Amino acid sequence: MKHNWKPGTMIYPLPAVLVSCGKSPEEYNLLTVAWTGTICSDPPLCYISVRKERHSYDILCRNREFVINLTTEDLAFATDWCGVRSGRDYNKFEEMGLTPGKAGVVAAPIVEEAPICIECRVKEIVPLGSHDMFIAEVVNVQADDRYLDPETGKFELEQAKPLVYVHGAYFGLGKRIGKFGWSVQKKGKKR
C-alpha cells in the first residue's frame, strides 16, 4: 500500500558536491549543494540551485562562475561542515584543511582534494521560489589522475568512493549492479 504525502522533493540519491566560487582568495568560498545535476550533453550544461540568503549567492551572481567539486567518503565531514557553516563567519578552505587550486578556465578555485572539478560559467539564473537555479555551461573538467586506468585511460570514479545525499543523510555508493545497456547486451558479456 502507498501513502499520499504533500508534494515535496523526494528524488534521491543526489550527489553531495562542494561548489567553490570567488575570483580572489579573499572572496573564495565553498558551499555544499545537493540540488545539482546535468541538464544537457551537447552543449554540456548543468545546474546548481541556491537559496538567496546563502553567503555564496551574491558571489555567484556577481562573478557568474563556479566549480562543482565532486565529493568522496573521505570528504564527508568537510562536505557537511561547509553546508552548515557560513562563509560570512569562516574561511571554509582553511577550517577544513582543503586546498584551493587553480582552475583551468574560470577564476573560481577548484578543490584539489576532489576527484573531479567541473568548471562552470553561468548562462542564466532562474528564480524558482525557495532556490534560484544557476544554469551553467561546463567550460572545463579537471580529473584526478589517481583514478585514471593506466591501460584504458577510463576514469574510474567509483574508486574515489563518491558521496551521495539521501533525504537528510550522506551515503557511499555500494556495490555495482550493472553498466548502462547491460540489460540488452548479448549473453555472456560482463555487466
C-alpha positions as CSV (number, residue, x, y, z in Angstrom):
1,M,0.0,0.0,0.0
2,K,1.2,3.5,-0.8
3,H,0.5,6.7,1.2
4,N,-0.1,10.1,-0.3
5,W,2.1,12.8,1.0
6,K,2.2,16.5,0.3
7,P,4.3,17.4,-2.7
8,G,8.0,17.5,-2.0
9,T,11.4,16.8,-3.3
10,M,11.9,13.0,-3.0
11,I,14.2,12.4,-5.9
12,Y,17.2,10.7,-4.3
13,P,20.1,9.9,-4.2
14,L,21.8,13.1,-5.3
15,P,25.4,14.0,-5.5
16,A,26.6,15.9,-2.5
17,V,29.0,18.4,-4.0
18,L,31.2,21.3,-2.8
19,V,30.7,24.3,-5.0
20,S,33.6,26.7,-5.0
21,C,33.3,30.3,-6.0
22,G,35.0,33.7,-5.8
23,K,37.6,35.5,-8.0
24,S,40.3,36.1,-5.4
25,P,41.5,34.3,-2.3
26,E,39.8,37.0,-0.1
27,E,36.4,36.1,-1.7
28,Y,36.8,32.3,-2.1
29,N,34.0,30.3,-0.6
30,L,32.6,26.8,-0.5
31,L,29.0,25.8,-0.2
32,T,27.5,22.3,-0.1
33,V,24.9,21.6,-2.7
34,A,22.7,18.6,-3.4
35,W,20.3,20.4,-5.7
36,T,22.6,19.9,-8.7
37,G,22.7,17.8,-11.9
38,T,23.1,17.5,-15.6
39,I,20.8,19.4,-18.0
40,C,22.3,18.7,-21.4
41,S,25.1,16.8,-23.1
42,D,25.7,18.9,-26.1
43,P,26.4,21.6,-25.2
44,P,27.4,20.4,-21.7
45,L,25.1,22.2,-19.3
46,C,24.5,21.6,-15.6
47,Y,22.9,23.5,-12.8
48,I,23.0,24.3,-9.1
49,S,20.1,25.6,-7.1
50,V,21.0,28.1,-4.2
51,R,18.9,30.0,-1.7
52,K,19.2,33.8,-1.9
53,E,20.2,34.0,1.8
54,R,23.3,31.9,1.3
55,H,26.6,33.9,1.5
56,S,27.7,32.4,-1.9
57,Y,24.6,33.6,-3.7
58,D,25.9,37.2,-4.2
59,I,29.3,35.9,-5.2
60,L,27.7,33.6,-7.8
61,C,25.6,36.4,-9.2
62,R,28.4,38.9,-9.3
63,N,31.1,36.6,-10.9
64,R,28.8,34.2,-12.8
65,E,31.4,31.4,-12.5
66,F,31.8,28.4,-10.1
67,V,33.3,24.9,-9.8
68,I,31.3,21.8,-8.9
69,N,33.7,19.6,-7.0
70,L,32.6,16.0,-6.6
71,T,33.0,14.7,-3.1
72,T,34.0,11.4,-1.6
73,E,33.5,9.4,1.6
74,D,36.8,10.9,2.8
75,L,35.4,14.4,2.3
76,A,32.1,13.7,4.0
77,F,32.8,15.7,7.2
78,A,34.1,18.7,5.2
79,T,31.1,18.4,2.9
80,D,28.6,18.5,5.8
81,W,30.5,21.2,7.7
82,C,30.6,23.5,4.7
83,G,26.9,23.1,4.3
84,V,26.0,24.2,7.9
85,R,28.6,27.0,8.3
86,S,28.6,30.3,6.6
87,G,31.4,31.8,4.6
88,R,30.5,35.1,6.3
89,D,31.9,33.7,9.5
90,Y,34.6,31.2,8.4
91,N,37.2,30.6,5.7
92,K,36.0,27.2,4.8
93,F,39.1,26.1,2.9
94,E,41.3,26.9,5.9
95,E,38.8,25.5,8.5
96,M,38.5,22.1,6.7
97,G,42.1,21.9,5.5
98,L,41.1,21.9,1.8
99,T,43.3,23.3,-0.9
100,P,42.1,25.9,-3.3
101,G,43.7,25.2,-6.6
102,K,43.9,27.0,-9.9
103,A,41.0,26.3,-12.3
104,G,41.9,25.8,-16.0
105,V,39.3,28.3,-17.4
106,V,37.3,30.1,-14.7
107,A,38.5,32.4,-11.9
108,A,36.9,30.4,-9.1
109,P,39.2,27.9,-7.4
110,I,39.0,24.1,-7.6
111,V,39.1,21.9,-4.5
112,E,42.4,19.9,-5.0
113,E,41.2,17.0,-2.9
114,A,38.1,16.4,-5.1
115,P,38.4,13.6,-7.8
116,I,36.5,15.7,-10.4
117,C,36.3,19.5,-10.6
118,I,33.7,20.8,-13.1
119,E,34.3,24.4,-14.1
120,C,31.1,26.3,-15.0
121,R,30.0,29.7,-16.4
122,V,26.5,30.8,-15.6
123,K,24.3,31.3,-18.7
124,E,21.1,32.0,-16.8
125,I,19.7,32.5,-13.3
126,V,16.1,31.2,-13.0
127,P,14.2,32.3,-9.9
128,L,12.1,29.4,-8.7
129,G,10.9,30.0,-5.2
130,S,13.0,28.8,-2.2
131,H,16.0,28.5,-4.6
132,D,17.3,30.1,-7.7
133,M,18.7,27.8,-10.4
134,F,22.1,28.7,-11.9
135,I,22.1,27.1,-15.3
136,A,25.7,26.9,-16.4
137,E,27.9,25.8,-19.3
138,V,30.7,23.3,-18.5
139,V,33.8,25.0,-19.8
140,N,36.5,22.6,-18.4
141,V,36.8,19.5,-16.3
142,Q,39.8,18.5,-14.2
143,A,40.1,14.9,-13.3
144,D,42.5,13.5,-10.7
145,D,44.9,11.1,-12.4
146,R,44.8,8.7,-9.4
147,Y,41.5,7.4,-10.8
148,L,42.6,7.0,-14.4
149,D,43.0,3.4,-15.6
150,P,46.6,3.4,-17.0
151,E,45.6,0.8,-19.7
152,T,42.3,2.2,-20.9
153,G,42.5,5.8,-19.9
154,K,39.0,5.4,-18.5
155,F,38.2,7.5,-15.4
156,E,37.2,5.1,-12.6
157,L,35.2,7.5,-10.3
158,E,33.8,4.6,-8.2
159,Q,37.4,4.1,-6.9
160,A,37.2,7.6,-5.3
161,K,34.1,6.4,-3.2
162,P,31.7,9.1,-4.2
163,L,29.4,10.7,-1.6
164,V,25.7,11.0,-2.1
165,Y,22.9,12.7,-0.2
166,V,19.6,10.9,0.6
167,H,16.8,12.7,2.4
168,G,18.9,14.3,5.1
169,A,21.8,11.8,5.3
170,Y,25.0,11.0,3.4
171,F,25.9,7.6,2.0
172,G,28.6,5.9,0.0
173,L,27.6,4.1,-3.2
174,G,27.5,0.4,-2.6
175,K,28.2,-2.4,-5.0
176,R,27.9,-2.2,-8.7
177,I,24.8,-3.7,-10.2
178,G,25.4,-3.4,-13.9
179,K,26.5,-0.9,-16.6
180,F,24.5,1.2,-19.0
181,G,22.9,-1.1,-21.6
182,W,23.7,-4.4,-19.9
183,S,20.0,-5.4,-19.9
184,V,20.0,-5.7,-23.7
185,Q,23.6,-6.8,-24.5
186,K,24.4,-10.2,-25.8
187,K,24.5,-13.1,-23.3
188,G,27.9,-13.9,-21.9
189,K,29.2,-10.4,-21.8
190,K,30.1,-8.8,-18.4
191,R,27.6,-6.5,-16.7
